[in-house]
């Protein structure tokens, strides 16, 4: 089995072992048994408040974790989802096995800040 960024896991309730890596640092597999985190500081815990900079999502609460291609991400229940997201979710929400609850999937680099 080759060491590629093929680690994909969804709907995680526990934070996996991780290493910091800026998203701009390029490709490459994380250390064995760990995933990359592209955010500043440590990944937020479930229940922490975050501010999502991407796509107008804004503030929300961390509800879980996922891993795609070796990168750690978080599911965020945003306080006021943008209208475009609500419409998109209504159209294709049933086809999203990676995200059963329809929560935005956010990577560390897409956060403004984390509030415990």
N, C-alpha and C positions, 0 to 999 in steps of 0.2 A: 504494500500500500504506500503510495507516494505522499509526501508532506506538502499538500496544497491547501489553499484557503477554501476547503470544501465543507467546513464545519457549519451545518445549518440545523438549528433547533428553535422551536417556537413554544410559546405559552409556558415559560419557565417562572416558577415562583421563588426560586432562590438564585442569588447572584453567583454566576460561575467564576472560577478563578480567572483573573484578568491581568493584563499588563498595559501601561499607558503607551499610546502611540498616536501622534498627530495624524489626522487623515491625510495630510499633505505629504507624509513621509514615504508614500509609495506602497508597493505591494510586497508580499513576502508572508510566509506563514508565521503565526505567533509561536512562542515557545510551546513545546509539547504539553498538552493538558490545560492550556490557557487560551484566552481570546484577547483581541486588541480592544482598547477603549480609546476613542478619539476625543473625549471631552477633557476639560480642564479639571484637575483634581480627581478624586475618586468618583465612581459611578454613584448616582443617588440610590437610596434605599426605597423599597416599596413604602408608599405613604408620604415620601418627601414631596415638597412643592418644587416645581421647576418652571422656567419660562422658556418656551420653545420659540426660537427665532425664525424657524422655517415656515414658509407658506401662510403666515398670519395666524398660526395656532394660538400663540400667547401662553398665558399661565395655565397650569394644570397639575395633576397629581400622578405620581408614578404608580402604576398598577401591576407591573411585571416586567419580565426580561425576554429577550430573544437573541439569537445569534444567527447572523447571515454571513457566510463566506469568511468566517473567522473574526468578524467584528461584532462586538456586543452592542445591543440596542435596548431601548426601554419602550414599554407601552405606556402612553400618557393619556389619562382621561382629562381632556382640556375643558376648561370652565365654560367657554363659549365657542364651540367649533364654527369655523367659517361656513357660510352658506354653501359654497362650492363643495366642501367636504361632505356635508349632510346629504346633498343631492347625489354625489358620487357614491356614497355608501348605500343609499337607498336603491341605486341602480345595480350595483354589483356586489353588495355586501355578502350575499350568500356564497359567492365564489371565492371567499378569502379564508382558506383553512389556516393560514398562518396567523390570523387575527380574528378569532371567533367572536369577540365582543365589539369589533369595529373601532378599536382605539387606534389613534395614530401611532405609527412605528417610527421612533426617533433615535438617531445616533448622537453620540456625545458632542460632536462638532456642531450640531444643530441647536444646542442649548445656549441661552444667554447666561443663566445662572441656576444654581441649585440652592434651595432653602430647606434645611432639615426641619 
